[in-house]
Amino acid sequence: MNASNSHPSPSPRTEFSPGLTLRDLTTPLRLRDFGLIAFDMDSTLINIECVDEIADAAGRKGEVSAITEAAMRGEITDYKDSLRRRVALLKGVPLGALQEVLDKRMQLNPGAQTLVQACKAAGLRTLLVSGGFTFFTDVVCARLQIDESRSNVLEVFEGHLTGRMVDQPWGDICDGEEKRRMLLQTCQRHGVQPHQAIAVGDGANDLPMMAASGLSVAFHAKPRVREQAQVAIETGGLDRILELFTN
């Protein structure tokens, strides 16, 4: 993403094709010129916000969803605090409720499998960076054969959530800055320049990694994210990204 992407008055968008708009981007691109693609998970690779669906089991979905929406729109500037508040409301939820969300509510978004397979075939490293939880990210990574991930760990005691998260060696919560750090660290580890990275997300906490990447993609995203991304997918699946690339 160019430095101009953070300007309060971004340049106008052009419609590349119906439901796919571009800003400051010349096409076609070559997928093999990139080395890494990083994905958000909730509402990007999958169809739900996991924390909201877990809250449904506690009868607190409305309260938790309101915080989630405000955080994703960028109205809550302290993402870590917003996540701690939401997780605290999950205290006492049994692990069986998480499994039910996984089994009955969580689905891969359209085009996710096709996009990941195309990127891997072109030699890109794949990365999932999520403010969500390992209970779900581990499954998504396995299904899509994603190479690396970073997310949060829910604390469990006697089969129930405690309302807290487990501190990790790298820090306490995967927020926007951690997503950015993980993208850059993964690039460095695999000899990829940041301008060769693609970042895909939908919420305000994805903006830091999108700003650090060479190609930023907003997928059915909040207005603030659509305004700053180079590519905005407004209709269709994740595989619409592939329309930008030539062989």
C-alpha positions as CSV (number, residue, x, y, z in Angstrom):
1,M,0.0,0.0,0.0
2,N,1.4,3.4,-0.9
3,A,1.9,6.1,1.7
4,S,-0.9,8.1,0.1
5,N,-3.3,5.4,1.3
6,S,-3.4,6.8,4.7
7,H,-4.3,10.3,3.5
8,P,-7.6,11.5,4.8
9,S,-8.8,12.3,1.2
10,P,-7.9,9.2,-0.8
11,S,-7.8,9.3,-4.6
12,P,-10.9,8.3,-6.5
13,R,-11.6,4.6,-7.2
14,T,-12.1,3.1,-10.6
15,E,-14.5,0.2,-11.3
16,F,-12.4,-2.7,-12.6
17,S,-15.4,-4.9,-13.1
18,P,-18.8,-4.9,-11.3
19,G,-18.3,-5.2,-7.6
20,L,-14.5,-4.9,-7.8
21,T,-13.0,-1.4,-7.5
22,L,-9.3,-0.3,-7.6
23,R,-7.4,2.7,-6.4
24,D,-3.8,3.7,-7.5
25,L,-3.3,0.3,-9.0
26,T,-2.2,-0.7,-12.5
27,T,-3.2,-4.1,-13.8
28,P,-2.6,-6.7,-14.8
29,L,-0.3,-8.0,-12.1
30,R,1.6,-11.2,-12.0
31,L,0.9,-13.4,-9.0
32,R,4.4,-15.0,-9.1
33,D,5.9,-11.5,-8.5
34,F,4.5,-11.7,-4.9
35,G,5.9,-13.9,-2.1
36,L,3.4,-13.8,0.7
37,I,-0.4,-13.4,1.2
38,A,-1.7,-12.7,4.7
39,F,-5.4,-13.1,5.6
40,D,-7.6,-12.0,8.4
41,M,-10.0,-14.8,9.5
42,D,-13.3,-13.6,10.9
43,S,-15.6,-12.3,8.1
44,T,-12.7,-12.7,5.6
45,L,-11.7,-16.3,5.3
46,I,-14.8,-17.4,7.2
47,N,-18.4,-16.3,7.3
48,I,-18.8,-15.3,10.9
49,E,-17.3,-13.3,13.8
50,C,-16.4,-16.2,16.1
51,V,-16.6,-14.2,19.4
52,D,-20.1,-13.1,18.6
53,E,-21.3,-16.6,17.9
54,I,-19.7,-17.9,21.1
55,A,-21.5,-15.1,23.0
56,D,-24.8,-16.3,21.6
57,A,-24.3,-19.4,23.7
58,A,-24.1,-17.2,26.8
59,G,-27.1,-15.2,25.8
60,R,-24.9,-12.1,25.3
61,K,-24.6,-11.9,21.5
62,G,-26.1,-8.4,21.2
63,E,-23.8,-6.9,23.8
64,V,-20.7,-8.6,22.3
65,S,-21.7,-7.9,18.7
66,A,-22.1,-4.2,19.5
67,I,-18.5,-4.0,20.7
68,T,-17.2,-6.1,17.7
69,E,-18.9,-3.8,15.2
70,A,-17.6,-0.6,16.9
71,A,-14.1,-2.1,16.9
72,M,-14.2,-3.2,13.3
73,R,-15.5,0.2,12.2
74,G,-12.5,1.8,14.0
75,E,-14.7,3.6,16.6
76,I,-12.9,1.8,19.4
77,T,-9.3,2.7,19.2
78,D,-8.0,0.3,21.8
79,Y,-8.6,-3.1,20.1
80,K,-7.0,-5.0,23.0
81,D,-9.3,-3.5,25.5
82,S,-12.3,-4.2,23.3
83,L,-11.4,-7.8,22.9
84,R,-10.8,-8.3,26.7
85,R,-14.2,-6.8,27.3
86,R,-15.8,-9.2,24.9
87,V,-13.9,-12.3,26.2
88,A,-14.8,-11.4,29.7
89,L,-18.5,-11.7,28.8
90,L,-17.8,-15.3,27.7
91,K,-16.9,-16.4,31.2
92,G,-18.6,-19.8,32.0
93,V,-19.3,-20.8,28.3
94,P,-18.6,-24.5,27.9
95,L,-16.2,-25.8,25.3
96,G,-19.1,-27.6,23.7
97,A,-20.5,-24.3,22.7
98,L,-17.4,-23.5,20.7
99,Q,-17.5,-26.9,19.1
100,E,-21.1,-26.2,18.1
101,V,-20.1,-22.9,16.5
102,L,-17.3,-24.7,14.6
103,D,-19.6,-27.6,13.4
104,K,-22.8,-25.7,12.7
105,R,-22.1,-22.1,12.0
106,M,-18.5,-21.6,10.7
107,Q,-18.0,-22.0,6.9
108,L,-15.2,-20.9,4.6
109,N,-16.2,-17.9,2.6
110,P,-16.7,-18.4,-1.2
111,G,-13.5,-18.4,-3.1
112,A,-11.2,-19.0,-0.1
113,Q,-10.1,-22.4,-1.2
114,T,-9.6,-21.4,-4.8
115,L,-7.6,-18.3,-3.8
116,V,-5.3,-20.1,-1.4
117,Q,-4.6,-22.9,-3.8
118,A,-3.8,-20.5,-6.6
119,C,-1.4,-18.5,-4.3
120,K,0.4,-21.7,-3.1
121,A,0.7,-22.9,-6.7
122,A,2.3,-19.6,-7.6
123,G,4.8,-20.1,-4.8
124,L,3.4,-17.7,-2.3
125,R,3.8,-18.3,1.5
126,T,0.4,-18.2,3.2
127,L,-0.3,-16.6,6.6
128,L,-3.4,-16.2,8.8
129,V,-3.3,-13.4,11.3
130,S,-6.4,-13.1,13.5
131,G,-7.7,-11.3,16.5
132,G,-9.8,-14.5,16.9
133,F,-8.9,-17.7,18.6
134,T,-6.8,-20.8,18.0
135,F,-9.8,-23.0,18.6
136,F,-10.9,-21.9,15.2
137,T,-7.8,-20.7,13.4
138,D,-6.2,-24.2,13.8
139,V,-9.1,-25.7,11.9
140,V,-9.1,-23.1,9.2
141,C,-5.4,-23.4,8.7
142,A,-5.7,-27.2,8.4
143,R,-8.6,-27.0,5.9
144,L,-6.9,-24.5,3.7
145,Q,-3.3,-25.8,4.3
146,I,-2.2,-22.3,5.4
147,D,1.5,-22.3,6.3
148,E,1.6,-20.1,9.4
149,S,-0.8,-18.4,11.8
150,R,-1.0,-16.0,14.7
151,S,-4.1,-15.6,16.9
152,N,-5.3,-15.6,20.5
153,V,-5.7,-18.4,23.0
154,L,-8.8,-18.6,25.2
155,E,-8.2,-19.7,28.8
156,V,-10.1,-22.8,29.8
157,F,-10.7,-24.3,33.2
158,E,-12.6,-27.5,33.8
159,G,-14.1,-27.4,30.4
160,H,-15.4,-23.8,30.5
161,L,-14.0,-20.4,29.4
162,T,-12.6,-18.3,32.2
163,G,-13.3,-15.0,30.5
164,R,-9.5,-14.4,30.0
165,M,-6.9,-15.1,27.3
166,V,-3.6,-16.8,27.8
167,D,-0.5,-14.7,27.4
168,Q,1.9,-15.8,24.6
169,P,5.7,-15.4,24.3
170,W,5.2,-12.6,21.7
171,G,2.6,-10.7,23.7
172,D,-0.9,-10.9,25.2
173,I,-3.2,-10.2,22.2
174,C,-3.0,-10.3,18.4
175,D,-4.2,-6.9,17.5
176,G,-3.6,-4.7,14.4
177,E,0.0,-3.9,15.3
178,E,0.8,-7.6,15.9
179,K,-0.7,-8.5,12.6
180,R,1.6,-5.9,11.0
181,R,4.6,-7.2,12.9
182,M,3.8,-10.8,12.0
183,L,3.5,-9.9,8.3
184,L,6.8,-8.1,8.3
185,Q,8.5,-10.8,10.4
186,T,7.3,-13.6,8.1
187,C,8.5,-11.6,5.0
188,Q,11.9,-11.3,6.5
189,R,12.1,-14.9,7.5
190,H,11.3,-16.1,4.0
191,G,13.3,-13.5,2.0
192,V,10.2,-11.6,0.8
193,Q,10.2,-7.8,0.5
194,P,7.1,-6.1,2.1
195,H,6.1,-4.8,-1.4
196,Q,5.8,-8.4,-2.4
197,A,3.2,-9.1,0.3
198,I,-0.6,-9.1,-0.2
199,A,-2.8,-8.4,2.8
200,V,-6.6,-9.2,2.9
201,G,-9.0,-8.1,5.6
202,D,-12.3,-6.4,6.4
203,G,-11.9,-4.5,9.7
204,A,-10.0,-1.5,11.1
205,N,-7.5,-3.8,12.9
206,D,-6.4,-5.1,9.5
207,L,-5.3,-1.6,8.4
208,P,-1.8,-1.8,9.9
209,M,-0.8,-4.9,8.0
210,M,-2.5,-3.6,4.8
211,A,-0.5,-0.4,5.1
212,A,2.7,-2.5,5.3
213,S,2.0,-4.6,2.3
214,G,2.5,-4.1,-1.4
215,L,-1.1,-4.9,-2.3
216,S,-4.0,-4.3,0.1
217,V,-7.4,-6.0,-0.4
218,A,-10.7,-5.1,1.4
219,F,-13.2,-8.0,1.3
220,H,-16.8,-7.0,2.0
221,A,-15.2,-4.5,4.4
222,K,-16.2,-1.7,6.6
223,P,-16.2,1.7,4.9
224,R,-13.0,2.9,6.5
225,V,-11.2,-0.1,5.2
226,R,-12.7,0.1,1.7
227,E,-11.5,3.7,1.5
228,Q,-7.9,2.9,2.3
229,A,-7.4,-0.4,0.4
230,Q,-6.1,-0.5,-3.1
231,V,-8.6,-3.2,-4.0
232,A,-12.2,-3.5,-2.7
233,I,-14.2,-6.6,-3.3
234,E,-17.8,-5.7,-2.8
235,T,-19.6,-8.6,-4.5
236,G,-18.5,-12.2,-5.0
237,G,-15.9,-14.3,-3.4
238,L,-12.3,-14.0,-2.3
239,D,-11.2,-15.5,-5.6
240,R,-12.1,-12.3,-7.3
241,I,-8.6,-11.1,-6.4
242,L,-7.4,-13.4,-9.1
243,E,-9.0,-11.2,-11.7
244,L,-6.2,-8.8,-11.2
245,F,-3.5,-11.2,-12.3
246,T,-2.3,-12.5,-15.5
247,N,-0.3,-15.7,-16.0
